[in-house]
Amino acid sequence: MNGVKNHVALVTGAGSPSGIGFATAQILKRAGARIAITSTTDRVHQRRQELGEDELTFAAVADLTQTKDVTDFLHQVEDALGPVDILVNNAGMVQIGRDEPSSPLSEMSDEK
């Protein structure tokens, strides 16, 4: 992965130890990038420790649906590592147990 050495890479959605975000952060770090990671939970700090908690890594909890969190996080990253050169926007949302409204098509199939 040429071209990332000494560049700042921000990876969102990097809280899960087995997720795409953390795996991407690990690859970028091995390639020499300075890494900033975020997730909506404190476990992002554990991921930073696993990356090698040093001056080349930064982690913070942020809710990226909130403008203030995004702004604050970006300022913190820039203060810690410098301007962001690479963005891996991996933040996602899992929703479980949502009742879906019935549609006319589903009602038609129920009548048969």
N, C-alpha and C positions, 0 to 999 in steps of 0.2 A: 504494500500500500504506500506508494510513493507520494510525496507532496504534503503529508500531514505533520511531519516532524516540526516541533516547536510552534505549531498552530493550536489555537484554542478551539476545542470541540465541546459543544454543549449537547448533552444527550438527555432528553426528557423520558419519563417512564422507565427509569432505571432502578426501581426499588426491588424488583423480584430477583432473587439469586439465579433463577433459571430462565429469565426472560430475554427477549431480543434486545432491549435497551441496555441491560448490563453486559450482555455478550458483545454488543457493539462497542461499548465503552472500553472493555478489556482489549479488544482488537486495536482500537485507536491508541490506547495507552501503550501497548506493545510496539506500535509503529512510531512512537515518539511524540504524540500529541499531548498537550496539556488538557486535562479532562474536567469538565464541570457536569455533574449529574444532579437530577432532581426527580422527586416523586412526591406523592401526596402523603406519604407516611415516613416516620422516623427511621424505617429500615434502610433508607438511602444512606444513612451514616455508616451502617454495617457494610454496604457495598463499597463505600469509599475506603474503609479499612482494608477490604479485600483487594482493592486496586493498588494499595500502597499509600497510606495516608502520609503524603508529603506535600511539598510546595507546588507540585505539578498536578494536584487534584483538588477539587472543591466539591462539596455536596451541601444541599440545603433542601428543606421541605418547602414545596410551593404548590398552590392550587392554581394551575394554569388557566382556569376558567375565570379567575379574578385578576383584573387589570393591575391592581396594586401589587399582588404577589409576583406577577410577571416583571413589572418594573423594578421592584425591590430585588428580585433574584438576579436580573441582568446587571444591576449596579454592583451587587455583591460579587458576581463572576468577574466583571471587569476590574474591580478593586483587587481581587485575589489573583487573577490569571492574565488579565488584559482583555482586549476586545475579542468578541466571538468571531471566528473565521468559518466554523463548520457547525451546522445545526442538524442534529438527527432528531426529528420531531416524532417520537415514538409514544407520546402520551396517549392513553386510551381510556375507555370507560367500559367497565363490565357491569351490566345491569341484570340482576337475577330476580325472578319472581314477579315480573311486571305482567299485569293482566292486559291482554290485547283486546281492544274493542272488537265486537263482532262486526263482520262485514256482510253485505247482502249476499256475496258469493258463498261464504261459509254457511249462512242460514239456508241457502238453496240446497247445498250438499247434505245438510242435516235432515232435510225433508225427505230425501230419497230412501 
